[in-house]
Amino acid sequence: MATSSAVVNSKKWEDAQEKAFTNWVNSLLKKVGKRVDNMSTDFNDGVTFIQFLELLSNKKCKHKYNPEPKDKINKIQNLHIEWIPRWSGISGDGSEAVVRQRRIVCVVRS
C-alpha cells in the first residue's frame, strides 16, 4: 500500500507533467491565436485538438469538420474523423470519452 507521502509526491509529479505538456501545447497553439488551460475541457469539441494536430504534423486536416460544434454529436464527429485516429490513437469510444471530458492520452504517430 502506498504511503500518503508517496501519493502526494505522485500527484505533484503528475501535476508537473500536465503543466509542462500544457505549456508545450500552448507554445504550438499560439501560432493560431489559441491556448488551452485544461486539456480535458478545451480539447473536447475537437476543434482545438484538430488545430493542434495540424501544427504538430505540418499537415492540414483534409476532412470536413464542424468549426463550431453545437452539441455532443458534433463534438464526437469532430473527434472521430479519419484523420485524428491515424495521428493520435483516438478512435471509436475514445472520441466520446474526450467529449465527456475524461483525460486525453495522445500518442502521435508519424
N, C-alpha and C positions, 0 to 999 in steps of 0.2 A: 504494500500500500504506500502511495506517495505521501511524503510529509507535506505539511502546509507550506513550508519554505520552498520545497520543490515545485509545488503547484503555483505559488506566487512567482517564482523565477521563470517557470514555463510560460505563464501568462505575460510576464514582462517581455520575454523573448519573442513571443508571438505578436505582441503589440508593436515591438520594434520592427519586426519583419514586415508587418502590414503597413506601417508608416513608411518604411523605405520603399516598398513596392508602389504604394500610392504616390509618393514623390516622383518615382521614375515614370509612372504612367502619366502624371501631370506634366512632366518635362516634355513628353511627346505631344500630349493634347493641347498644350499652349500654342502649338503651331497652327491650330484651327480655332483658337479662342475658347477652348473648353477646359474644364477641370472637374475632378471628382473629389469628393470628401469621404464618401462611403461607397466602396465597390459594390456592395450588395444592393444598395438602393439606386445609385447613379448609373449603373450598367443595366438595370433590369428591364428597360424598354428596348434594348438592343441598339439604339441609335448611336450613343456614345461608344459602345463596345465596337460597333462596326467601324466607326471613325478611328478608334484606337488601333484596330487590326489593320486598317488601311495604312496608317502611319508606320506601324511596325513592319509591315511587309513591303511597303512601297508599291502596293498594288491597289487599284480601285475595285470596289465590290461591283461586279458586273450584273448582279441580280437586283431586281427591284425590291425595295423595302420601304416601309412607311416611315417617313421622317418625323411624323407627329402622331404616334400611335395613341388612340383614344381609349382603348380597352384592352383587357387581358389577352384576347385572341390576337390582336395586332402585335402586341409585345412578343408573344410566343412565336408568331410568324416571323418577326424580325430576327429572333434568335435561332430560328430553325432553318433559315435559308441555307442552301447547299454550301455556300462559301464559308460560313462560320464553323460548322463541324470539321471541315477539312483543315482549317488553320488553328482551331482552339481545342478540339476534343469534346466540345459541347454538342450533343445531339439528342434527339428523342426527348425522353423525360427530363434530361438535363436542362433543356430550354425552359420548361415550366418551372423547374426548381429555381432558376435565376430570376424569373418573373416573381416568384413567391419570396424573393429576397433572401435566399439562402446564400451561403458563401460561394464565391466563384473560384474554381480551380482552373487556371488557364495553362494549358500545355501547348505552346505554339510550336507547330510543326513546319518544317521548311520543305 
